[in-house]
Amino acid sequence: MAAAAVETLRWAGERLELIDQRLLPQRVEYRACHDASEVAEAIRNLVVRGAPAIGCAAAYGIALAALRAGAMHQPLSSALPLAFELLAASRPTAVNLFWALARMRRCWEARAIEPDASVAAHLVAEARAIHTEDVATNQRLGRLGAELLPASCRVLTHCNAGALATAGYGTALGVIRAAVAAGKHVEVIADETRPVLQGARLTAWELQQERIPVTLIADGAAGYLMSRGEIDAVIVGADRVAANGDVANKVGTYMVATAAHRHGIPFYVACPVSTLDISLASGADIPIEERAPAEVLGFNGASWSPAGVAVRNPAFDVTPAELVTALITERGVARAPYLDAIRKLVGLAGVRW
Ligand code: MRU
């Protein structure tokens, strides 16, 4: 199965290149990161965003820190702890970031007695493995999710859970790609996704690249289209899923799920097993990032709000498990009761934290 045309991250030997998602769709430009602090900054500023893509970038950040330490004759034991700290502080909600850092730490600790140069080479290989595995994971969950869609359907999505949000192919958009590849006719309705417009800028652009039909709507139009029978299913990605099946995803997802429930429309969440966080009992425990007021006051230099107005800018919200029709992962499709289903998915391959 072909990977998506968009290359979100690429490893170029001693630097990580990231498509600068802040510039899309006007410009396709890559930004080079040479050390962990540049990667952390790119994550914080949304150069790279989307839970799995953030995890991959952070893994490369650790690899870069190890290579740089070697070049500066600095021991890994003094360079790496700071790199882990910087990257872990970049964004709080997407658990894939912490999952990838934990995997890199295990790789480091397992080889602590080897020479630093050899450890650095292993860390680069581990980051590359996380990158490659993510594409395969998305392709697999895409195939499983595609089976849930009818032969012809209109699917609403919120934010961008596509190739741009992952190492490639996408989760929610991976399901759509796989359905199209299987010969189904899928029309996508993309919420624009205020405040930073991941739907309008990224999802619309990404789908246009592959000629998958996409119609953009204002966020507030989703309920109206549902009430008119113009949406057959909703598929979104996730930043973190708690043990009970509550889902943190881009702010606005909860309203979409509530409206879908009201109209009897299936609401699917597509995510890799690395997004499941069984250490948290429910969504109430998920840390929700609050971002800068400027994102709500305007966009891209334009500001349309009166100076001094109070602003709240939670970047994510939590959709209760009872509104989720199914969770689509690479290890299978889970349905309520989620507590058991999620434990099974996580336990299957012995995921460790
Ligand atoms: O703030 P963002 O753009 O990083 O938020 C991204 C989302 O909410 C995505 O839906 C989620 O990370 C899933 S990506 C496969």
Boltz pocket constraint, residues with backbone or C-beta under 6 A from the ligand:
constraints:
  - pocket:
      binder: B
      contacts: [[A, 48], [A, 49], [A, 50], [A, 51], [A, 52], [A, 94], [A, 158], [A, 159], [A, 160], [A, 161], [A, 162], [A, 165], [A, 166], [A, 170], [A, 171], [A, 172], [A, 198], [A, 236], [A, 237], [A, 238], [A, 239], [A, 249], [A, 250], [A, 251], [A, 270], [A, 315]]
      max_distance: 6.0
